[in-house]
């Protein structure tokens, strides 16, 4: 399995958290960060059209990230079931982990795409003011 070197630690932690029946993994959107970002756009961007465009981009990203989150939850349940089945082969488990890797790659790609769209709609100063958060948009808790 090839995992991009940047995502190796994240994928390893996610995979480690997904193994076994008693793992307690949450993976999802940080609602506080989303609120702060949307509020930042509302207060920093004066033009209604540009503000609406930026809010739509954030909403599109959130929808995509939430869809990926649901897919990861399904894969987590699949891993738990496969771990309970002694007849599960290494290849079958590997296929699920490969699918998780694909979800992480998709999440990175959509974040980059939506981020680039937002970046084009605001100045550097506006960007810094809107995205001046100390926390992360996505939560990974183990």
C-alpha positions, 0 to 999 in steps of 0.5 A: 500500500502506498501512502503519501509521506505527508499522510503516513502519520495520520493514516497510521493513527486512523488505522490504529484507532479503527482496529479492534472492537473497543476503539473510540475514534471520532472523525468529523467536522469541527463545528466551532471552527466552521462557525468561526469561519462563516462568522469571519466571512460575514464580518470581514467581507463587505460585498454581499455577492463575494460574501455569498460566494465564499459562504457557498464554497464553505458549505460545499466543502462541509457537505463533501467532508461530511459525506467522507466522514459517513463513508469512513464510519461505514468503513470502520464498521466493516473493519470491526466486522472483518476483525470478528470473522476469523476467515477474513484474509489479510487482503480483505482487510487491506482492501478496506484500509486502501479504501480509507486511504482513498477517502483521506486523499479525497478529503485532502483534495477537496480541502485544497480545491475549496481552499484555492477557490476561497483564496481567489475571492479575498485579499491576503489581509482578509484571508488572515482575518477570516482564518485566524483560528487556533483549532483545526477544521477537522477533528481527529480524536483517539 
